[in-house]
């Protein structure tokens, strides 16, 4: 069963150790952070049984999606907006999740990175037509730790690592040849050594305050259930289709 941040029998208690499991082309890599102080606990704003229920629901949905044997079972739509509220959406790969949030990695100088810097809110949509199921996630966006970014970076294929250096993501490109030349230059630059993580490339975590689950039904009589975080904790309720 695919369940990042889960152990057998349920979530790892946040007061002890927190497993960080990243899924990349080379497979899964795991890092453990020991909670030696209150800093980690304080960061877990969603330490609530109802939130755990929502995260477990998402994990089960992801299991069903993986059973479809798609090329990218972790593909998820990410919506951001600039400071003026102009939205944009694209597909990214979800790389980790737990009650703290949903993690993806990118170049902070990309269009989405610039939008997040100007307006640190985002939404995710995980939809699988074959299942007639989807999940919507909304929340604030924060950066992950350097350790988390380094750990996932180390799981990426070398070619992807070199590509992250060569690509000036979202900037104009005069020809494919220019990009391929830059790829060759950075491959030569890092020949015979590990490729370091660029200072502008790291992870972002969407800290959820709303998670909705949708199940398709005939005649558009769909099932909708929404989990929301308020000042006094998480609630769950049904919505009309």
FIKOLZA-1660 file (N, C-alpha, C; in steps of 0.1 Angstrom, whole numbers, plus 5000, padded with zeros to 4 digits):
% residues 241
   i   px   py   pz ch aa at
   1 5008 4988 5000  A  X  N
   1 5000 5000 5000  A  X CA
   1 5009 5012 5000  A  X  C
   2 5006 5021 4991  A  X  N
   2 5014 5034 4991  A  X CA
   2 5008 5043 5001  A  X  C
   3 5016 5047 5011  A  X  N
   3 5012 5056 5022  A  X CA
   3 5023 5063 5027  A  X  C
   4 5028 5074 5020  A  X  N
   4 5039 5082 5025  A  X CA
   4 5035 5088 5039  A  X  C
   5 5045 5088 5048  A  X  N
   5 5043 5093 5061  A  X CA
   5 5035 5084 5070  A  X  C
   6 5031 5072 5065  A  X  N
   6 5023 5063 5073  A  X CA
   6 5031 5051 5078  A  X  C
   7 5029 5046 5089  A  X  N
   7 5035 5034 5093  A  X CA
   7 5023 5023 5094  A  X  C
   8 5027 5011 5096  A  X  N
   8 5017 5000 5098  A  X CA
   8 5009 5003 5110  A  X  C
   9 4996 5004 5109  A  X  N
   9 4988 5006 5121  A  X CA
   9 4984 5021 5122  A  X  C
  10 4988 5030 5114  A  X  N
  10 4984 5043 5115  A  X CA
  10 4995 5053 5113  A  X  C
  11 4993 5066 5116  A  X  N
  11 5003 5076 5115  A  X CA
  11 5013 5075 5126  A  X  C
  12 5026 5078 5123  A  X  N
  12 5036 5079 5133  A  X CA
  12 5033 5090 5142  A  X  C
  13 5033 5089 5155  A  X  N
  13 5030 5100 5164  A  X CA
  13 5040 5111 5162  A  X  C
  14 5034 5123 5161  A  X  N
  14 5042 5135 5158  A  X CA
  14 5051 5139 5169  A  X  C
  15 5049 5133 5181  A  X  N
  15 5058 5137 5192  A  X CA
  15 5070 5128 5193  A  X  C
  16 5072 5118 5184  A  X  N
  16 5084 5110 5184  A  X CA
  16 5092 5112 5172  A  X  C
  17 5090 5104 5161  A  X  N
  17 5098 5105 5149  A  X CA
  17 5089 5107 5137  A  X  C
  18 5093 5115 5127  A  X  N
  18 5085 5118 5116  A  X CA
  18 5092 5112 5103  A  X  C
  19 5087 5102 5096  A  X  N
  19 5093 5097 5084  A  X CA
  19 5090 5106 5072  A  X  C
  20 5100 5109 5065  A  X  N
  20 5098 5116 5052  A  X CA
  20 5101 5107 5041  A  X  C
  21 5091 5103 5033  A  X  N
  21 5092 5094 5022  A  X CA
  21 5090 5101 5009  A  X  C
  22 5100 5101 5001  A  X  N
  22 5099 5108 4988  A  X CA
  22 5099 5097 4977  A  X  C
  23 5091 5099 4967  A  X  N
  23 5089 5089 4956  A  X CA
  23 5094 5096 4943  A  X  C
  24 5105 5090 4937  A  X  N
  24 5111 5095 4925  A  X CA
  24 5113 5084 4915  A  X  C
  25 5119 5087 4904  A  X  N
  25 5121 5077 4894  A  X CA
  25 5130 5065 4898  A  X  C
  26 5139 5068 4908  A  X  N
  26 5148 5058 4913  A  X CA
  26 5141 5050 4924  A  X  C
  27 5128 5053 4927  A  X  N
  27 5121 5046 4938  A  X CA
  27 5120 5055 4950  A  X  C
  28 5116 5049 4961  A  X  N
  28 5114 5057 4973  A  X CA
  28 5127 5058 4981  A  X  C
  29 5129 5070 4987  A  X  N
  29 5139 5072 4997  A  X CA
  29 5133 5077 5010  A  X  C
  30 5139 5073 5021  A  X  N
  30 5133 5076 5034  A  X CA
  30 5143 5083 5043  A  X  C
  31 5139 5093 5050  A  X  N
  31 5147 5101 5060  A  X CA
  31 5139 5102 5072  A  X  C
  32 5145 5100 5084  A  X  N
  32 5138 5102 5096  A  X CA
  32 5143 5115 5103  A  X  C
  33 5133 5123 5108  A  X  N
  33 5136 5135 5116  A  X CA
  33 5132 5132 5130  A  X  C
  34 5141 5133 5140  A  X  N
  34 5137 5131 5153  A  X CA
  34 5133 5144 5159  A  X  C
  35 5122 5144 5166  A  X  N
  35 5116 5156 5172  A  X CA
  35 5123 5159 5186  A  X  C
  36 5134 5165 5186  A  X  N
  36 5141 5168 5198  A  X CA
  36 5136 5181 5205  A  X  C
  37 5128 5189 5198  A  X  N
  37 5123 5201 5204  A  X CA
  37 5108 5202 5201  A  X  C
  38 5103 5213 5204  A  X  N
  38 5089 5216 5201  A  X CA
  38 5087 5222 5187  A  X  C
  39 5098 5224 5180  A  X  N
  39 5097 5231 5167  A  X CA
  39 5089 5223 5157  A  X  C
  40 5091 5210 5156  A  X  N
  40 5084 5202 5147  A  X CA
  40 5069 5201 5151  A  X  C
  41 5067 5199 5164  A  X  N
  41 5053 5198 5168  A  X CA
  41 5046 5211 5166  A  X  C
  42 5052 5222 5168  A  X  N
  42 5046 5235 5165  A  X CA
  42 5042 5237 5151  A  X  C
  43 5051 5231 5142  A  X  N
  43 5048 5232 5128  A  X CA
  43 5037 5224 5123  A  X  C
  44 5033 5214 5131  A  X  N
  44 5022 5205 5126  A  X CA
  44 5009 5211 5130  A  X  C
  45 5005 5221 5123  A  X  N
  45 4992 5228 5126  A  X CA
  45 4980 5220 5125  A  X  C
  46 4982 5209 5117  A  X  N
  46 4970 5200 5115  A  X CA
  46 4971 5187 5123  A  X  C
  47 4976 5188 5135  A  X  N
  47 4977 5176 5144  A  X CA
  47 4963 5174 5150  A  X  C
  48 4954 5168 5142  A  X  N
  48 4940 5167 5146  A  X CA
  48 4935 5154 5140  A  X  C
  49 4927 5146 5148  A  X  N
  49 4922 5133 5143  A  X CA
  49 4914 5134 5130  A  X  C
  50 4906 5145 5129  A  X  N
  50 4898 5147 5117  A  X CA
  50 4907 5149 5105  A  X  C
  51 4918 5157 5107  A  X  N
  51 4927 5159 5096  A  X CA
  51 4934 5146 5092  A  X  C
  52 4938 5138 5102  A  X  N
  52 4943 5125 5099  A  X CA
  52 4934 5116 5091  A  X  C
  53 4921 5117 5094  A  X  N
  53 4911 5110 5086  A  X CA
  53 4911 5114 5072  A  X  C
  54 4912 5127 5069  A  X  N
  54 4912 5132 5056  A  X CA
  54 4925 5128 5048  A  X  C
  55 4936 5128 5055  A  X  N
  55 4949 5124 5049  A  X CA
  55 4948 5109 5046  A  X  C
  56 4943 5101 5055  A  X  N
  56 4941 5087 5052  A  X CA
  56 4932 5084 5040  A  X  C
  57 4921 5092 5039  A  X  N
  57 4912 5091 5028  A  X CA
  57 4920 5094 5015  A  X  C
  58 4928 5104 5015  A  X  N
  58 4936 5107 5003  A  X CA
  58 4946 5096 5000  A  X  C
  59 4952 5090 5010  A  X  N
  59 4961 5079 5008  A  X CA
  59 4954 5067 5001  A  X  C
  60 4942 5064 5006  A  X  N
  60 4935 5053 5000  A  X CA
  60 4931 5056 4985  A  X  C
  61 4927 5069 4982  A  X  N
  61 4924 5073 4969  A  X CA
  61 4937 5071 4960  A  X  C
  62 4948 5075 4965  A  X  N
  62 4960 5074 4957  A  X CA
  62 4964 5059 4955  A  X  C
  63 4961 5050 4965  A  X  N
  63 4963 5036 4962  A  X CA
  63 4954 5031 4951  A  X  C
  64 4942 5036 4950  A  X  N
  64 4933 5031 4939  A  X CA
  64 4938 5037 4926  A  X  C
  65 4943 5049 4926  A  X  N
  65 4948 5055 4914  A  X CA
  65 4961 5047 4909  A  X  C
  66 4969 5043 4918  A  X  N
  66 4981 5035 4915  A  X CA
  66 4977 5022 4908  A  X  C
  67 4966 5016 4912  A  X  N
  67 4962 5004 4907  A  X CA
  67 4958 5005 4892  A  X  C
  68 4957 5017 4887  A  X  N
  68 4953 5019 4873  A  X CA
  68 4966 5018 4864  A  X  C
  69 4978 5018 4870  A  X  N
  69 4990 5016 4863  A  X CA
  69 4993 5027 4853  A  X  C
  70 4990 5039 4857  A  X  N
  70 4993 5050 4848  A  X CA
  70 5008 5053 4848  A  X  C
  71 5012 5060 4838  A  X  N
  71 5026 5064 4837  A  X CA
  71 5030 5073 4849  A  X  C
  72 5022 5082 4852  A  X  N
  72 5025 5091 4863  A  X CA
  72 5013 5091 4873  A  X  C
  73 5013 5081 4882  A  X  N
  73 5002 5081 4892  A  X CA
  73 5002 5092 4902  A  X  C
  74 5013 5099 4903  A  X  N
  74 5014 5110 4913  A  X CA
  74 5010 5124 4906  A  X  C
  75 5006 5124 4894  A  X  N
  75 5003 5136 4887  A  X CA
  75 4991 5143 4894  A  X  C
  76 4992 5156 4896  A  X  N
  76 4982 5164 4902  A  X CA
  76 4982 5178 4897  A  X  C
  77 4970 5184 4896  A  X  N
  77 4969 5197 4890  A  X CA
  77 4972 5207 4902  A  X  C
  78 4980 5217 4899  A  X  N
  78 4984 5228 4909  A  X CA
  78 4980 5241 4903  A  X  C
  79 4971 5248 4911  A  X  N
  79 4967 5262 4907  A  X CA
  79 4973 5272 4917  A  X  C
  80 4978 5283 4910  A  X  N
  80 4984 5294 4918  A  X CA
  80 4979 5307 4912  A  X  C
  81 4981 5318 4918  A  X  N
  81 4977 5331 4913  A  X CA
  81 4988 5341 4916  A  X  C
  82 4989 5351 4908  A  X  N
  82 4998 5362 4911  A  X CA
  82 4993 5372 4921  A  X  C
  83 5000 5383 4923  A  X  N
  83 4996 5392 4933  A  X CA
  83 4983 5399 4929  A  X  C
  84 4980 5400 4916  A  X  N
  84 4967 5406 4912  A  X CA
  84 4956 5396 4911  A  X  C
  85 4958 5384 4915  A  X  N
  85 4948 5374 4915  A  X CA
  85 4946 5366 4902  A  X  C
  86 4954 5369 4892  A  X  N
  86 4953 5362 4879  A  X CA
  86 4958 5347 4881  A  X  C
  87 4949 5338 4879  A  X  N
  87 4953 5324 4882  A  X CA
  87 4960 5317 4870  A  X  C
  88 4967 5306 4873  A  X  N
  88 4972 5297 4863  A  X CA
  88 4972 5283 4869  A  X  C
  89 4973 5273 4861  A  X  N
  89 4972 5259 4865  A  X CA
  89 4981 5251 4856  A  X  C
  90 4987 5241 4862  A  X  N
  90 4996 5232 4855  A  X CA
  90 4996 5218 4863  A  X  C
  91 5001 5208 4856  A  X  N
  91 5003 5195 4863  A  X CA
  91 5017 5193 4869  A  X  C
  92 5017 5190 4881  A  X  N
  92 5030 5187 4888  A  X CA
  92 5030 5172 4893  A  X  C
  93 5041 5168 4899  A  X  N
  93 5041 5155 4906  A  X CA
  93 5041 5157 4921  A  X  C
  94 5031 5151 4927  A  X  N
  94 5031 5151 4942  A  X CA
  94 5041 5141 4947  A  X  C
  95 5050 5146 4956  A  X  N
  95 5061 5138 4960  A  X CA
  95 5060 5133 4974  A  X  C
  96 5052 5139 4982  A  X  N
  96 5051 5134 4996  A  X CA
  96 5038 5141 5002  A  X  C
  97 5033 5135 5013  A  X  N
  97 5022 5142 5020  A  X CA
  97 5020 5135 5033  A  X  C
  98 5015 5143 5043  A  X  N
  98 5011 5139 5056  A  X CA
  98 5002 5150 5062  A  X  C
  99 5000 5150 5075  A  X  N
  99 4991 5160 5080  A  X CA
  99 4996 5174 5080  A  X  C
 100 5009 5175 5077  A  X  N
 100 5015 5188 5076  A  X CA
 100 5012 5194 5062  A  X  C
 101 5010 5186 5052  A  X  N
 101 5007 5191 5039  A  X CA
 101 5012 5182 5028  A  X  C
 102 5011 5188 5016  A  X  N
 102 5013 5181 5003  A  X CA
 102 5025 5187 4996  A  X  C
 103 5035 5180 4993  A  X  N
 103 5048 5185 4988  A  X CA
 103 5050 5183 4974  A  X  C
 104 5055 5193 4967  A  X  N
 104 5060 5192 4953  A  X CA
 104 5073 5200 4953  A  X  C
 105 5081 5198 4942  A  X  N
 105 5094 5204 4941  A  X CA
 105 5095 5212 4928  A  X  C
 106 5101 5223 4928  A  X  N
 106 5102 5231 4916  A  X CA
 106 5113 5241 4917  A  X  C
 107 5115 5248 4905  A  X  N
 107 5124 5260 4905  A  X CA
 107 5116 5272 4910  A  X  C
 108 5122 5278 4920  A  X  N
 108 5114 5290 4926  A  X CA
 108 5114 5302 4916  A  X  C
 109 5122 5302 4905  A  X  N
 109 5122 5312 4896  A  X CA
 109 5112 5309 4884  A  X  C
 110 5106 5298 4884  A  X  N
 110 5095 5295 4874  A  X CA
 110 5083 5304 4876  A  X  C
 111 5074 5303 4867  A  X  N
 111 5062 5311 4868  A  X CA
 111 5054 5308 4881  A  X  C
 112 5053 5295 4884  A  X  N
 112 5045 5291 4896  A  X CA
 112 5053 5295 4909  A  X  C
 113 5067 5294 4908  A  X  N
 113 5075 5299 4919  A  X CA
 113 5073 5314 4922  A  X  C
 114 5073 5322 4911  A  X  N
 114 5071 5336 4913  A  X CA
 114 5057 5339 4918  A  X  C
 115 5047 5332 4914  A  X  N
 115 5034 5334 4918  A  X CA
 115 5032 5331 4933  A  X  C
 116 5039 5320 4937  A  X  N
 116 5038 5316 4951  A  X CA
 116 5045 5326 4960  A  X  C
 117 5056 5332 4955  A  X  N
 117 5063 5342 4963  A  X CA
 117 5054 5354 4965  A  X  C
 118 5046 5358 4955  A  X  N
 118 5038 5370 4955  A  X CA
 118 5024 5367 4962  A  X  C
 119 5020 5355 4962  A  X  N
 119 5006 5351 4967  A  X CA
 119 5007 5336 4972  A  X  C
 120 5012 5334 4985  A  X  N
 120 5014 5321 4990  A  X CA
 120 5002 5313 4993  A  X  C
 121 4993 5311 4984  A  X  N
 121 4981 5303 4985  A  X CA
 121 4981 5294 4973  A  X  C
 122 4976 5282 4974  A  X  N
 122 4975 5273 4962  A  X CA
 122 4964 5263 4964  A  X  C
 123 4960 5256 4953  A  X  N
 123 4950 5246 4953  A  X CA
 123 4955 5234 4945  A  X  C
 124 4951 5222 4949  A  X  N
 124 4955 5210 4941  A  X CA
 124 4942 5203 4937  A  X  C
 125 4942 5196 4926  A  X  N
 125 4931 5188 4922  A  X CA
 125 4937 5175 4917  A  X  C
 126 4933 5164 4924  A  X  N
 126 4937 5150 4920  A  X CA
 126 4925 5143 4915  A  X  C
 127 4924 5142 4901  A  X  N
 127 4912 5136 4895  A  X CA
 127 4916 5124 4886  A  X  C
 128 4908 5113 4888  A  X  N
 128 4910 5101 4880  A  X CA
 128 4897 5097 4874  A  X  C
 129 4895 5099 4861  A  X  N
 129 4883 5097 4854  A  X CA
 129 4879 5082 4856  A  X  C
 130 4888 5073 4855  A  X  N
 130 4885 5059 4855  A  X CA
 130 4879 5054 4868  A  X  C
 131 4883 5062 4879  A  X  N
 131 4877 5059 4892  A  X CA
 131 4865 5067 4895  A  X  C
 132 4862 5078 4887  A  X  N
 132 4852 5087 4890  A  X CA
 132 4853 5093 4904  A  X  C
 133 4866 5096 4908  A  X  N
 133 4869 5102 4921  A  X CA
 133 4879 5114 4919  A  X  C
 134 4878 5123 4928  A  X  N
 134 4887 5134 4928  A  X CA
 134 4888 5139 4942  A  X  C
 135 4900 5146 4945  A  X  N
 135 4902 5153 4958  A  X CA
 135 4907 5167 4954  A  X  C
 136 4901 5177 4962  A  X  N
 136 4905 5191 4960  A  X CA
 136 4912 5195 4973  A  X  C
 137 4923 5202 4972  A  X  N
 137 4931 5206 4984  A  X CA
 137 4934 5221 4983  A  X  C
 138 4932 5228 4994  A  X  N
 138 4935 5243 4994  A  X CA
 138 4943 5246 5006  A  X  C
 139 4952 5256 5005  A  X  N
 139 4959 5260 5017  A  X CA
 139 4970 5269 5014  A  X  C
 140 4977 5274 5025  A  X  N
 140 4989 5282 5024  A  X CA
 140 5001 5274 5019  A  X  C
 141 5010 5281 5013  A  X  N
 141 5022 5274 5008  A  X CA
 141 5034 5279 5016  A  X  C
 142 5042 5269 5020  A  X  N
 142 5054 5272 5028  A  X CA
 142 5066 5264 5021  A  X  C
 143 5078 5268 5024  A  X  N
 143 5089 5260 5019  A  X CA
 143 5092 5248 5028  A  X  C
 144 5097 5237 5022  A  X  N
 144 5101 5226 5030  A  X CA
 144 5116 5229 5035  A  X  C
 145 5120 5220 5044  A  X  N
 145 5134 5222 5049  A  X CA
 145 5144 5219 5039  A  X  C
 146 5157 5224 5041  A  X  N
 146 5168 5221 5032  A  X CA
 146 5171 5206 5032  A  X  C
 147 5169 5200 5044  A  X  N
 147 5171 5185 5044  A  X CA
 147 5162 5178 5036  A  X  C
 148 5149 5182 5036  A  X  N
 148 5139 5175 5027  A  X CA
 148 5142 5177 5013  A  X  C
 149 5146 5189 5009  A  X  N
 149 5149 5192 4995  A  X CA
 149 5161 5184 4991  A  X  C
 150 5172 5184 4999  A  X  N
 150 5184 5176 4996  A  X CA
 150 5181 5161 4994  A  X  C
 151 5172 5156 5003  A  X  N
 151 5169 5142 5003  A  X CA
 151 5162 5138 4990  A  X  C
 152 5152 5146 4986  A  X  N
 152 5145 5143 4974  A  X CA
 152 5154 5145 4962  A  X  C
 153 5162 5156 4962  A  X  N
 153 5171 5159 4951  A  X CA
 153 5180 5147 4948  A  X  C
 154 5185 5140 4959  A  X  N
 154 5194 5129 4958  A  X CA
 154 5187 5117 4951  A  X  C
 155 5174 5116 4951  A  X  N
 155 5167 5105 4946  A  X CA
 155 5164 5107 4931  A  X  C
 156 5167 5119 4925  A  X  N
 156 5164 5121 4911  A  X CA
 156 5174 5115 4902  A  X  C
 157 5170 5111 4890  A  X  N
 157 5180 5107 4880  A  X CA
 157 5190 5118 4877  A  X  C
 158 5202 5114 4874  A  X  N
 158 5213 5125 4871  A  X CA
 158 5208 5134 4860  A  X  C
 159 5202 5128 4850  A  X  N
 159 5198 5136 4838  A  X CA
 159 5188 5147 4843  A  X  C
 160 5179 5144 4852  A  X  N
 160 5170 5153 4857  A  X CA
 160 5177 5164 4865  A  X  C
 161 5187 5160 4873  A  X  N
 161 5194 5170 4881  A  X CA
 161 5202 5180 4872  A  X  C
 162 5208 5175 4861  A  X  N
 162 5215 5183 4852  A  X CA
 162 5205 5193 4845  A  X  C
 163 5193 5187 4841  A  X  N
 163 5183 5195 4835  A  X CA
 163 5178 5207 4843  A  X  C
 164 5178 5205 4857  A  X  N
 164 5173 5215 4865  A  X CA
 164 5183 5227 4865  A  X  C
 165 5196 5224 4863  A  X  N
 165 5206 5235 4862  A  X CA
 165 5205 5242 4848  A  X  C
 166 5202 5234 4838  A  X  N
 166 5203 5239 4824  A  X CA
 166 5190 5247 4821  A  X  C
 167 5179 5244 4827  A  X  N
 167 5166 5250 4823  A  X CA
 167 5164 5263 4831  A  X  C
 168 5163 5274 4824  A  X  N
 168 5158 5286 4830  A  X CA
 168 5143 5286 4830  A  X  C
 169 5137 5279 4838  A  X  N
 169 5123 5275 4837  A  X CA
 169 5114 5287 4836  A  X  C
 170 5105 5286 4826  A  X  N
 170 5094 5295 4822  A  X CA
 170 5099 5308 4815  A  X  C
 171 5112 5309 4813  A  X  N
 171 5118 5320 4806  A  X CA
 171 5118 5317 4791  A  X  C
 172 5118 5328 4782  A  X  N
 172 5117 5326 4768  A  X CA
 172 5130 5318 4763  A  X  C
 173 5128 5309 4753  A  X  N
 173 5138 5301 4747  A  X CA
 173 5138 5303 4732  A  X  C
 174 5149 5307 4727  A  X  N
 174 5150 5310 4712  A  X CA
 174 5149 5297 4703  A  X  C
 175 5155 5286 4708  A  X  N
 175 5155 5274 4701  A  X CA
 175 5158 5262 4710  A  X  C
 176 5154 5250 4706  A  X  N
 176 5157 5238 4713  A  X CA
 176 5172 5236 4714  A  X  C
 177 5179 5240 4703  A  X  N
 177 5193 5238 4703  A  X CA
 177 5200 5246 4714  A  X  C
 178 5196 5257 4717  A  X  N
 178 5201 5265 4728  A  X CA
 178 5200 5257 4741  A  X  C
 179 5189 5251 4744  A  X  N
 179 5187 5243 4756  A  X CA
 179 5196 5231 4756  A  X  C
 180 5197 5224 4745  A  X  N
 180 5205 5212 4744  A  X CA
 180 5220 5216 4746  A  X  C
 181 5224 5228 4741  A  X  N
 181 5238 5232 4744  A  X CA
 181 5240 5235 4759  A  X  C
 182 5231 5241 4765  A  X  N
 182 5232 5243 4780  A  X CA
 182 5232 5230 4787  A  X  C
 183 5225 5220 4783  A  X  N
 183 5225 5207 4789  A  X CA
 183 5239 5201 4788  A  X  C
 184 5245 5202 4776  A  X  N
 184 5259 5196 4775  A  X CA
 184 5269 5204 4783  A  X  C
 185 5267 5217 4784  A  X  N
 185 5276 5225 4792  A  X CA
 185 5276 5221 4807  A  X  C
 186 5264 5219 4812  A  X  N
 186 5263 5216 4826  A  X CA
 186 5267 5201 4829  A  X  C
 187 5265 5192 4819  A  X  N
 187 5270 5179 4821  A  X CA
 187 5285 5179 4821  A  X  C
 188 5291 5187 4813  A  X  N
 188 5306 5188 4814  A  X CA
 188 5310 5194 4827  A  X  C
 189 5303 5204 4832  A  X  N
 189 5307 5211 4844  A  X CA
 189 5307 5202 4856  A  X  C
 190 5297 5192 4856  A  X  N
 190 5296 5183 4868  A  X CA
 190 5301 5169 4865  A  X  C
 191 5309 5168 4854  A  X  N
 191 5314 5155 4850  A  X CA
 191 5322 5149 4861  A  X  C
 192 5320 5136 4864  A  X  N
 192 5328 5129 4874  A  X CA
 192 5325 5133 4889  A  X  C
 193 5314 5139 4891  A  X  N
 193 5310 5143 4905  A  X CA
 193 5295 5143 4907  A  X  C
 194 5290 5143 4919  A  X  N
 194 5276 5144 4921  A  X CA
 194 5271 5158 4917  A  X  C
 195 5259 5158 4912  A  X  N
 195 5253 5171 4908  A  X CA
 195 5247 5178 4920  A  X  C
 196 5251 5189 4924  A  X  N
 196 5246 5196 4936  A  X CA
 196 5232 5201 4933  A  X  C
 197 5224 5204 4943  A  X  N
 197 5211 5210 4942  A  X CA
 197 5212 5225 4939  A  X  C
 198 5206 5230 4929  A  X  N
 198 5207 5245 4926  A  X CA
 198 5201 5252 4938  A  X  C
 199 5206 5264 4941  A  X  N
 199 5200 5272 4953  A  X CA
 199 5186 5276 4951  A  X  C
 200 5181 5277 4938  A  X  N
 200 5168 5281 4935  A  X CA
 200 5158 5269 4934  A  X  C
 201 5163 5257 4936  A  X  N
 201 5154 5245 4934  A  X CA
 201 5151 5239 4947  A  X  C
 202 5139 5238 4951  A  X  N
 202 5135 5232 4964  A  X CA
 202 5121 5229 4965  A  X  C
 203 5116 5224 4976  A  X  N
 203 5103 5219 4978  A  X CA
 203 5093 5229 4984  A  X  C
 204 5081 5228 4981  A  X  N
 204 5070 5236 4987  A  X CA
 204 5060 5227 4993  A  X  C
 205 5054 5231 5004  A  X  N
 205 5044 5223 5010  A  X CA
 205 5031 5231 5011  A  X  C
 206 5020 5226 5006  A  X  N
 206 5007 5232 5007  A  X CA
 206 5001 5227 5021  A  X  C
 207 5000 5236 5030  A  X  N
 207 4994 5233 5043  A  X CA
 207 4979 5234 5042  A  X  C
 208 4972 5222 5042  A  X  N
 208 4958 5223 5039  A  X CA
 208 4949 5229 5050  A  X  C
 209 4939 5237 5045  A  X  N
 209 4929 5241 5054  A  X CA
 209 4915 5237 5049  A  X  C
 210 4915 5231 5037  A  X  N
 210 4903 5225 5031  A  X CA
 210 4906 5213 5022  A  X  C
 211 4900 5202 5024  A  X  N
 211 4902 5190 5016  A  X CA
 211 4888 5185 5013  A  X  C
 212 4885 5184 5000  A  X  N
 212 4872 5179 4996  A  X CA
 212 4874 5166 4988  A  X  C
 213 4865 5157 4990  A  X  N
 213 4865 5144 4983  A  X CA
 213 4852 5144 4975  A  X  C
 214 4853 5140 4962  A  X  N
 214 4842 5139 4952  A  X CA
 214 4841 5125 4946  A  X  C
 215 4829 5120 4946  A  X  N
 215 4827 5107 4940  A  X CA
 215 4816 5108 4930  A  X  C
 216 4819 5105 4917  A  X  N
 216 4809 5106 4906  A  X CA
 216 4798 5096 4907  A  X  C
 217 4786 5101 4905  A  X  N
 217 4774 5093 4905  A  X CA
 217 4765 5095 4893  A  X  C
 218 4757 5086 4889  A  X  N
 218 4748 5088 4877  A  X CA
 218 4740 5101 4878  A  X  C
 219 4737 5107 4866  A  X  N
 219 4728 5118 4865  A  X CA
 219 4733 5130 4873  A  X  C
 220 4747 5131 4875  A  X  N
 220 4753 5142 4882  A  X CA
 220 4749 5143 4897  A  X  C
 221 4744 5132 4903  A  X  N
 221 4740 5132 4917  A  X CA
 221 4752 5128 4925  A  X  C
 222 4763 5136 4924  A  X  N
 222 4776 5132 4930  A  X CA
 222 4776 5133 4945  A  X  C
 223 4785 5126 4951  A  X  N
 223 4788 5126 4965  A  X CA
 223 4800 5136 4968  A  X  C
 224 4798 5145 4977  A  X  N
 224 4808 5154 4981  A  X CA
 224 4809 5155 4996  A  X  C
 225 4821 5154 5001  A  X  N
 225 4824 5155 5015  A  X CA
 225 4836 5164 5017  A  X  C
 226 4835 5174 5026  A  X  N
 226 4846 5184 5028  A  X CA
 226 4851 5184 5042  A  X  C
 227 4864 5184 5043  A  X  N
 227 4871 5186 5056  A  X CA
 227 4876 5200 5057  A  X  C
 228 4874 5208 5067  A  X  N
 228 4879 5221 5068  A  X CA
 228 4885 5224 5082  A  X  C
 229 4895 5232 5082  A  X  N
 229 4902 5236 5094  A  X CA
 229 4897 5250 5098  A  X  C
 230 4893 5251 5111  A  X  N
 230 4889 5264 5116  A  X CA
 230 4898 5267 5129  A  X  C
 231 4895 5278 5136  A  X  N
 231 4904 5281 5147  A  X CA
 231 4903 5271 5158  A  X  C
 232 4892 5264 5159  A  X  N
 232 4891 5254 5170  A  X CA
 232 4892 5240 5165  A  X  C
 233 4898 5237 5153  A  X  N
 233 4900 5224 5148  A  X CA
 233 4893 5221 5135  A  X  C
 234 4894 5208 5131  A  X  N
 234 4889 5204 5118  A  X CA
 234 4874 5199 5120  A  X  C
 235 4867 5202 5109  A  X  N
 235 4853 5197 5109  A  X CA
 235 4851 5189 5095  A  X  C
 236 4841 5181 5095  A  X  N
 236 4837 5174 5082  A  X CA
 236 4823 5174 5080  A  X  C
 237 4818 5177 5068  A  X  N
 237 4804 5178 5065  A  X CA
 237 4802 5174 5050  A  X  C
 238 4790 5171 5047  A  X  N
 238 4786 5168 5033  A  X CA
 238 4782 5181 5026  A  X  C
 239 4783 5181 5013  A  X  N
 239 4779 5192 5004  A  X CA
 239 4769 5187 4994  A  X  C
 240 4759 5195 4990  A  X  N
 240 4751 5192 4978  A  X CA
 240 4760 5190 4966  A  X  C
 241 4756 5182 4957  A  X  N
 241 4763 5180 4944  A  X CA
 241 4761 5193 4935  A  X  C
% end
